[in-house]
Amino acid sequence: MMIHFITLVVVLILALLLIDIFSRGLPYVNWHFLTGASKPFQAGGGIGMQLFNSFYLLILTMIISFPIALGAAIYLNQYAKQNWVTSVLRTSIEILSSLPSVVVGLFGFLLFVIQFGYGFSIISGALTLTVFNLPLLTRSIEDSLAGVDKAQLQGGLGLGLSKFETIIHIVVPAALPNIISGVILSAGRIFGEAAALIYTAGQSAPQLDFTDWNPFNAASPLNPMRPAETLAVHIWKINSEGIMPDVTQQSAGAAAVLLLAILLFNFLARFIGRRLFMKMTSAKAK
């Protein structure tokens, strides 16, 4: 009974939060708001650049972090021996996963922005978010692999497959739904992150030429060396500076879009995860 009550309270709090954010922000969301440029000191701006930057940074970060996290998780779950080195490695992952994002942002500022000379750029933000995201993603994927029945690994080895082939073709597909859930969780953290990006990706959103998709051109949307204000950073910036006459409407609309994008991404990722699982395991859809 107590567990049911606590669950109901949690669901109620979440529902009230969603209702409050959407009721305040969705009335201001329209096509112009989603595609238009922000206008400092003017009313009626949009979040088009910030929205694009958020998705681009998310994709770039996942491209960098996911292969590393998958390889590290496979090693820790299937190959690493239980000794002091592995223990130190696991402890380090736990510590890194609990670091405040502002600390990771300062680390990224000193290393990628200053030391490597990348400046305030998308690549600086993506590398910093990789450091921020990698421990949680690695631990999540390792837990997913650990949940696969050992009999499947033994069965693959018994059929004459090498251990690596068994892991890639049997263990990983079996763990794919849980892996997708871990990717969803980490992607949500990345998409809504602000503190780490203030010090690395910058707080400006220059006008882009969406007809130029050459990543080496300065005005190209795909240029990883340009500064990029994300949607979460934009919400923080306009509320802290108050340079827009309609700052309340702008921040409420941006917050609603940010939350809605995370929800839509979750549903889409779960759908893709089920499809991939059925395709890789030849399972039939229910």
N, C-alpha and C positions, 0 to 999 in steps of 0.2 A: 504493500500500500504506500509506504513512504517513497519507494523508488518511482512509482507511478506519479505521485504528487510532485516529486522533484523534476521528473521528465516533463510534466505538464507546465511547471513554472518556467523551465528553460525554453520550451516551445512558445509559451505565451510571451516571454521577453523578446524572443527573436521575431515573432509576428508583430508585436508592437513597434519594434525597431524598424522593421521593413515598412510597415504602414506609415510611420512618421516620416521616414526619409522620402518615400515615394509620394506621399501626399503633399509634401513641401516642394519637391523638386520636379516631378513629372509635368506639372502644368506649364513649366517654362521650357520644356524640351520640345524642340521641333527640328525640322530639317536644317534650317539656318543655324540653329544652335549647335547641331552636331557637326556641321561642315564648315562653318564660318571661323574666321580668325578672331582671337581675343583682341579687345580694344582698350588699352590702358587709358584711364581718364575719360572714357566714353561708355555710354550704356549700349546694350544690344549686341555685345560681342558673342563669340562662339568658342568652341573647344575642339575644332577640327584638328589642328596641329597637335594638341596635347593628346587627343585620343589616338591619333596615328602613332605618335611617339611611344605611347604606352604599349601598344600592341607590337610595334617593331622591337622595342627593348625586351619585351617578354619573349618573343620568338628567338631573338639573338641570344638571350641568356639561356634559354632551354637548349638551344643548339650546342652551346658550349658546355653546359653543366650536365646534361643528361648522359652523354656517353661516358664521361668521367665517373659519374655516380654509379652507373650501371656496372662499369668495370670494377670499381672499388667494392661494390656490394657482392658481385660474383666472387671476387677474390676472398673477401672476408667470410663469406658463407660457405664456399666450396673448397678453397685451397689453403687458407691461412691456418697455421697450427696454433693451438691454444698455449701460448707462452707469454712472457712479459712484454714482448714487442707488440703482439696483438692486443694485449690488455691496455697498453699505453695508447695505441692507435684508437681503440674504441673510446677510451676516456677522453682523448683529444676531440673526437667527433662530438661527444656529448657536450663538452665545454664550448666548442665552436657553435653548436646549434643553439646554445642559450645566450650567446653574446647579444647585447642590445644593438639594434640596427645602426644607431648613431655612431657607435664605436667602430663598426665595420665600415661605415661611410667615411670616417676620419682616416681609417687605415687605407681605404681605396684612394682617398684624396692624396695622402702622402706618397703612396706607391705608384698608382697609375697616373694620376693627374700631374704630380710634381716630379717624382723620380723617373718614370718612363717617358714623361713629356707628352702624354696624350691630351692634356688639357681637359677642360670641361667638355665631355663628348659622350656619345652613345657607347662607344667601346669601353670607356672608363666606367660608365654605369653598369654595363653588362658584365664586365669582369668583377666589379665589386659585388654585384648581386649574385654572381657565381660563387664567390666566397661565402656570401650570406646564405645561399640556398643549398650549397653542396652537402653540408653535414646532415640536414634534415632529409634531403632527397636520398642520400646514401643509406641512412638508417632505415628509411621507409622501404626502399627496394630490398634491402637485406632482410627485413622482417617478412616481406612478401615471399622471398625465395625460401626462407626458413619454414614458411607455412605449407610448402609443397611436400606431399608424402614422399618419404625416402624410397618407397618401393618404386616410384617412377624412375628415380635415378638408377636404382639397381636393375630395373627392367631394361633400361636403355643400354647399360653396360653389358647385361646378359645377352643382348641381341648383337653384340659386337661393335657397338658405337664407342668412340673414344669418349673420355669424360667431358671434353670441351663440346663435342657434338651433342652429347646427351643434354648438357646444360642449355645450349643454344636452341635445340629443336624440341626439347621436352620440358625441362624445368622452367625456363623463362616463359614459354607460352602458357603453362599451367598457372604461373604466378601473375600473368598479365593483368587481370582485372584489379588486383591489389596494387600492382605497379602503377596502373593508370590512376587509381585513387591517390597514390602518393604524389604523382605528377600534378594532379589537380590541386592538392593541398599546397604544394610548393609554388605552383603557378599563381594561385590566389595571393600568396604572400608577395610574390614579385610584382604582380599587377597593382596591388594596393600599397606598395612601399613608397615612402616619401623621404624619410630621414637620410637614408644612405645615398639617395640620388641628388639631394640638395648639394652635397659636397663633390659630386662626381659628374653627373650628367648635366648639371647647370640649371638655371632658372629662367632661361630664355627660349623662345620658340620662333626662330627666324622663318620668314616666308620661304616656301619650297616650291620648286618647279616640278609638278607631278607629271609632266611630259618627259622629264629627263630621268631615266632610271639607271644611269651610269653611276655606280657607287663611288667613283673617283672624282666626280664633279661636286663642287662645293654646294650647289643648290639642289642636288639630287636628294630625294627623300631617303634613299638607301645609303647615303654617305655616313659611315660609322664614326667619322671624326668630327661631326658637327655637334653643337650643343643641342640638348633636347629636353624641354620641360614636359614632364609627364602629367597625366591628369591628377594624380594624387599631389604632386608638387604644386600644381596650379591651384588646387583648392587651398592648400596651406598658404601659398603666396598671396592670393587675393584677399584672404581673410586677415593675414598679418599686416599687409600694407594698406588695405582699404583704399585703393586708388581708383575704384570703379563706383559710379553712382548707384548701380544696381548690384552691388557686391553680394547682398543677401540672396537675391534670385540666382545670380551666377553660381555661387557656391552650392546652393541647394540643388540646382539643376545638374551641376557637375557631379555632386555626390550621388544623386540618383542614377546617373549614367554609369558611374564607376561601379556601384553595387549591382546594377542590372547587367553590366558586362561580365562581372564575375559569376553571376548566376547562370547566364547564358553559356559562358565558357564551361562551367561545371556540367551542365546538361549535355552539351555537345561532346565533351571529353568522355563522359560516361557512355554515350551512344557509340562513339568511335571505338572505345575500349571493348564493348560487347561485340562489335563487328569484327575487330581484329582477333579476339579470342575465338570466335566461331570459325574464322578463316584459317587460323594457324593450327587449330586443334580438330578441324572438320566436325565440330559440334553443330547440332541442328538448333535453329532458333526455336524458342518455346513460345 
